[in-house]
């Protein structure tokens, strides 16, 4: 399965993505360390990335978590990662988590990706609702949620604790089929 987005494409994670993910997380360490510390830690070396990717491919196959890779069509340059995670099959609900590389930030790319993957999640995974949970200071993520028609639901108190920090209140946005 590949989703075509003009100059970019989205693919499910594949075993040959390990090296690219390792390079991506190292290049974007500063922006990943607060909200994606596990992804950063699990991909800090090529060997760790191989193990990470193997697990994510298996989780994808078992419908436990979906990790998608975003790349530039012309050059295959790695652009970002998008998870559909925290799947609750009783509620047919999942949560988006996403990160994009520095060179691609602020260009509306992730907005297109979230719109495309929302359609995919509703039509192919049979999810009924999708969530985005973000901190109010993450203006880019708030804008993505709003521009993709996710509606603010509530503030989740002490929802996320970055390593070495106090718990943060997070904002819950939801989109329904």
Order of alpha helices (4+ residues) and beta strands (2+ residues): beta-beta-alpha-alpha-alpha-alpha-beta-beta-beta-alpha-beta-alpha-beta-beta
